[in-house]
Amino acid sequence: MDRAGPAELLSGLAVPAVLVRPDGMPVIANIAAETFLNASQMALAERGWAAAFGRGAIVERLVQRAFDEGGSCAAYDVALQFPGGRIARADVLVAPVGDRPDWLTVAFQTRSVATMVERQVQQQGAARSAVGVAAMLAHEIKNPLSGIRGAAQLLASGSDADGRELTDLIVAEVDRIAKLVDRMESFTDTRPMALKPENIHEVLGHVRKLAEQGFAQGLSIKERYDPSLPPVAANRDALVQVFLNLLKNAAEATGQKGRIQMTTAFRTGLKVRPEGGGAPVSLPIEVRIIDNGPGVPAGIADHVFEPFITSKRGGSGLGLALVAKIVADHGGVIEYERSGDPEQTIFRVLLPVAGA
């Protein structure tokens, strides 16, 4: 087999991938694999998998199994142990090379990426659930609200001061519920979103100005942007709503002494398949909203983008659900994570490039 052909093929892959010859030796590795395995292609070719994992690693057993069975095999969410104590979780996928089934490819899909893809599916499901819930409740709740409000106003006209205080309370609560239903109705619009090329930094700059004039007055908001980012495929008004909501959450979580950071970067490698099918779409535009607040309670961290899930006293639990829906409507992904040192709350939004 010509080494140049496979090497060029593997070099074009964003995931770590290794080519294994019929005797089980890993002989060609792309740059992503060399970085992930912390072993050079030369070291792998000379020492085998022991150059990365030591003897008896699960990868070596999977390769042998694929040779014995003459097909593909995989292991998911495997804890790969490296010399020095490093552990990385990954899906290990082993498959024959198309025109040379006696050779194998071994691909490592790190769990951070796999979890991102799974989270996109969860967010799409949560968005559909929110659409159904919103449509049902908007129909069942909003119609009687006007009747309740009108009845309370009629009662107020013939009541004393104490009675009017109670009827005013009823009217105020009805108005509050009506506003909640209005927000829920935002979920029921399932029409395709009109997208066009937008400069993500102009959107973020506008959001920052709005925040500093209102809920984020006096807070430290720092920017760390990649100035070379291409335009993003976006609906400007919808993206403003997304990042304004995330900034507001950060401001409320950190208080007046909080620190908030907005960053952008270009990340290659992550692709997701559209919900309706079709070719995978790359999501290289990354925007992060970072704060030094306490983060989401561990018990609801995995459900933070689902409707009616909230840790705020008096919160509706619809803000982040709506954010997830808008991001999904852009074909993107939103992720929540809590980093450890120093402790930071991070919301990461990944979006496609315009015209991709």
C-alpha positions in Angstrom: 0.0 0.0 0.0 1.3 3.4 -1.0 2.1 5.4 2.2 1.5 8.8 0.6 -2.1 8.1 -0.3 -3.3 6.9 3.2 -1.2 9.6 4.9 -2.9 12.3 2.9 -6.3 10.7 3.5 -5.8 10.6 7.3 -4.3 14.1 7.4 -7.6 15.5 6.1 -9.5 14.1 9.1 -10.2 16.3 12.1 -10.6 13.3 14.4 -7.5 11.3 15.6 -7.1 8.4 13.2 -4.4 5.7 12.8 -3.9 3.2 10.0 -3.0 -0.3 11.0 -1.3 -2.9 8.8 -2.3 -6.6 8.7 0.2 -7.6 11.4 -1.5 -5.2 13.8 1.2 -2.5 13.8 -0.1 1.2 13.7 2.0 2.7 10.9 0.4 5.9 9.9 -1.1 8.5 12.2 -2.5 11.9 11.5 -1.5 15.0 13.4 -4.7 14.8 15.5 -3.8 11.3 16.5 -0.2 12.1 17.4 -1.5 14.9 19.6 -4.2 12.8 21.3 -2.0 9.8 21.8 1.1 11.9 22.7 3.1 9.7 20.5 4.7 10.3 17.1 3.9 8.3 14.0 7.5 7.0 14.1 7.2 5.8 17.7 3.9 4.0 16.9 5.4 2.3 13.9 8.4 1.2 15.9 6.8 0.2 19.2 3.2 -0.4 18.3 0.4 0.7 20.6 2.8 0.4 23.6 4.2 3.7 22.5 0.9 5.3 23.5 -0.7 3.1 26.1 1.7 0.5 27.3 1.1 -3.2 27.0 -2.4 -4.9 27.0 -4.4 -1.8 26.1 -8.0 -2.1 25.1 -7.2 -0.6 21.7 -4.8 -3.4 21.0 -7.6 -5.9 21.9 -10.1 -4.2 19.7 -7.8 -4.3 16.8 -7.1 -8.0 17.2 -10.9 -8.6 17.5 -11.5 -6.8 14.3 -8.9 -8.9 12.5 -10.3 -12.1 14.0 -13.9 -11.3 13.1 -13.1 -9.7 9.7 -15.2 -6.6 10.3 -15.7 -3.5 12.4 -15.9 -3.2 16.1 -16.2 -0.3 18.6 -16.0 0.5 22.2 -17.8 3.6 23.6 -16.9 5.9 26.5 -13.7 4.1 27.1 -11.3 5.4 29.8 -7.9 5.4 28.0 -4.9 5.4 30.3 -1.7 6.9 29.2 1.8 6.8 30.8 2.1 9.4 33.4 -1.4 9.0 34.7 -3.4 11.0 32.0 -6.9 9.5 31.4 -9.0 10.5 28.4 -12.5 9.2 27.7 -13.2 8.4 24.0 -15.2 6.2 21.6 -12.8 3.9 19.8 -14.0 2.9 16.3 -12.1 0.2 14.3 -13.1 -0.5 10.7 -11.5 -2.2 7.6 -10.1 0.1 4.9 -12.5 0.0 1.9 -10.3 -1.4 -0.9 -7.9 -3.2 1.5 -9.9 -5.0 4.1 -6.7 -6.6 5.5 -5.8 -3.1 6.8 -7.7 -1.2 9.5 -8.4 2.3 10.6 -8.7 3.2 14.3 -10.5 6.4 15.1 -10.8 8.1 18.5 -13.8 10.3 19.1 -13.2 12.1 22.3 -16.2 12.2 24.6 -16.3 16.0 24.7 -17.2 16.0 21.0 -19.5 13.0 21.3 -21.3 14.6 24.3 -21.7 17.8 22.2 -23.4 15.8 19.5 -25.6 14.0 22.0 -26.5 17.3 23.6 -27.6 18.8 20.3 -30.0 15.9 19.9 -31.3 16.5 23.4 -31.7 20.2 22.8 -33.7 19.5 19.6 -35.9 17.1 21.6 -36.3 19.7 24.4 -37.2 22.4 21.8 -39.9 20.1 20.3 -41.2 19.4 23.8 -41.3 23.1 24.5 -43.2 23.8 21.3 -45.8 21.2 22.2 -46.1 22.4 25.8 -46.3 26.1 24.8 -48.9 25.5 22.1 -51.1 23.6 24.5 -50.8 25.9 27.5 -51.2 29.1 25.4 -54.5 27.7 24.1 -55.7 26.5 27.5 -54.6 29.4 29.7 -54.7 32.6 27.7 -58.4 32.5 26.7 -59.7 32.5 30.3 -57.2 35.1 31.5 -59.1 38.0 29.9 -62.3 36.8 31.6 -60.7 36.7 35.0 -59.1 40.1 34.6 -62.4 41.6 33.5 -64.3 40.1 36.4 -61.7 41.4 38.8 -62.0 44.9 37.4 -65.8 44.8 37.7 -65.5 43.7 41.4 -63.1 46.6 42.0 -65.6 49.2 40.9 -67.9 48.3 43.8 -65.4 47.4 46.5 -63.9 49.3 49.4 -60.2 49.9 49.8 -59.4 46.4 51.1 -61.4 44.8 48.3 -59.7 46.9 45.6 -56.3 45.8 47.0 -57.3 42.2 46.5 -58.7 42.8 43.0 -55.6 44.8 42.0 -53.6 41.8 43.2 -55.7 39.5 41.0 -55.2 41.8 38.0 -51.4 42.0 38.6 -51.1 38.2 38.8 -53.2 37.7 35.6 -51.0 40.2 33.8 -47.9 38.3 35.0 -49.3 35.0 33.8 -50.2 36.6 30.4 -46.6 37.7 30.0 -45.4 34.2 30.8 -47.8 32.7 28.2 -46.6 35.3 25.6 -43.0 34.1 26.2 -44.1 30.5 25.8 -45.7 31.4 22.5 -42.2 32.2 21.2 -41.7 28.4 21.1 -44.6 27.7 18.8 -43.2 29.4 15.8 -41.7 26.5 13.8 -41.1 28.4 10.5 -37.5 28.2 9.2 -35.5 31.1 10.5 -34.3 33.6 7.9 -30.5 33.6 8.1 -28.0 35.9 6.5 -24.2 36.7 6.9 -23.6 38.6 10.1 -20.5 39.8 11.9 -20.7 38.1 15.2 -18.5 40.7 16.9 -21.0 43.5 15.9 -23.8 41.4 17.4 -21.8 40.9 20.6 -20.8 44.6 20.8 -24.5 45.6 20.5 -25.4 43.1 23.2 -22.7 44.5 25.5 -23.9 48.1 25.1 -27.5 47.0 25.9 -26.3 45.1 29.0 -24.1 48.0 30.3 -27.0 50.4 30.0 -29.3 48.1 32.1 -28.8 45.0 34.1 -25.0 44.9 33.9 -24.2 48.5 35.0 -21.0 48.6 37.0 -20.0 45.0 36.1 -16.7 44.1 34.6 -17.3 42.7 31.1 -14.1 41.8 29.2 -13.8 40.8 25.5 -11.3 38.4 24.0 -12.1 38.1 20.3 -10.6 36.4 17.3 -10.6 39.3 14.8 -10.3 36.9 11.8 -13.6 35.1 12.2 -15.7 34.8 9.0 -19.4 35.9 9.0 -21.8 33.6 10.8 -25.1 32.4 9.3 -27.6 34.1 11.6 -30.7 36.0 12.3 -29.4 39.2 14.0 -32.4 39.9 16.3 -32.5 36.3 17.4 -28.8 36.1 18.2 -29.1 39.4 20.2 -31.8 37.7 22.2 -29.6 34.7 22.8 -26.5 36.5 24.1 -28.5 39.1 26.0 -30.2 36.3 27.9 -26.9 34.6 28.6 -25.3 37.9 29.8 -28.3 38.6 32.0 -28.0 35.2 33.6 -24.3 35.8 34.2 -25.0 39.2 35.7 -27.6 37.8 38.0 -25.4 34.9 39.1 -22.3 37.1 39.9 -23.8 40.2 41.5 -22.2 43.6 41.5 -18.7 42.3 42.1 -18.9 39.8 39.3 -16.6 39.3 36.3 -17.9 38.4 32.9 -15.9 37.6 29.8 -17.0 37.2 26.2 -14.7 35.3 23.9 -14.8 34.1 20.3 -12.7 31.6 18.4 -12.5 29.4 15.3 -12.7 25.7 16.2 -12.3 23.1 13.5 -13.4 19.5 13.7 -16.9 19.5 15.1 -19.6 18.6 12.7 -23.3 17.7 13.4 -25.9 16.2 11.2 -29.0 18.3 10.6 -32.2 17.0 12.3 -33.9 16.4 9.0 -31.0 14.5 7.5 -28.4 15.5 5.0 -24.7 16.0 5.0 -23.0 17.0 8.4 -22.6 20.7 9.0 -19.4 22.2 10.5 -19.8 24.5 13.5 -16.5 26.3 13.7 -17.7 29.7 15.2 -17.4 29.5 19.0 -18.8 32.2 21.3 -18.3 31.8 25.1 -20.0 33.7 27.9 -17.9 33.1 31.0 -18.6 34.3 34.6 -17.3 33.7 38.1 -20.7 32.9 39.6 -21.6 29.7 41.5 -22.9 27.9 38.4 -26.0 25.7 37.9 -26.7 23.3 40.8 -25.4 19.8 40.0 -28.8 18.2 40.2 -30.1 20.1 37.2 -26.9 20.8 35.2 -27.8 18.1 32.6 -31.3 19.5 32.1 -30.5 23.2 32.1 -31.9 23.8 28.6 -35.2 22.0 29.2 -38.3 24.1 29.7 -39.4 24.8 33.3 -36.0 23.8 34.8 -34.6 26.7 36.9 -32.6 27.4 40.0 -33.8 31.0 40.3 -36.4 31.9 42.9 -39.4 32.9 41.0 -37.9 32.0 37.6 -40.0 30.6 34.8 -37.4 28.1 33.5 -38.1 29.3 29.9 -35.1 31.6 29.3 -32.4 28.9 28.5 -35.0 26.7 26.8 -35.8 29.5 24.4 -32.0 30.2 23.9 -31.5 26.5 23.1 -34.4 26.6 20.6 -33.0 29.7 18.8 -29.5 28.2 18.6 -31.0 25.0 17.3 -32.9 27.0 14.7 -29.5 28.3 13.5 -28.3 24.8 13.2 -26.0 25.3 16.1 -25.3 23.9 19.5 -25.2 25.4 23.0 -23.2 23.8 25.9 -23.0 24.5 29.6 -19.9 23.5 31.6 -18.3 24.3 34.9 -14.5 24.6 34.8 -12.5 24.0 37.9 -9.5 26.3 38.2 -10.4 29.0 38.7 -14.1 28.1 39.0 -16.0 29.5 36.1 -19.4 29.1 34.6 -19.2 28.8 30.8 -21.9 28.8 28.2 -20.5 27.9 24.8 -22.4 28.6 21.5 -21.2 26.9 18.3 -22.6 28.2 15.0 -22.1 27.6 11.3 -20.2 29.9 8.9 -22.4 31.8 6.4 -22.6 30.0 3.1 -21.4 26.7 4.6 
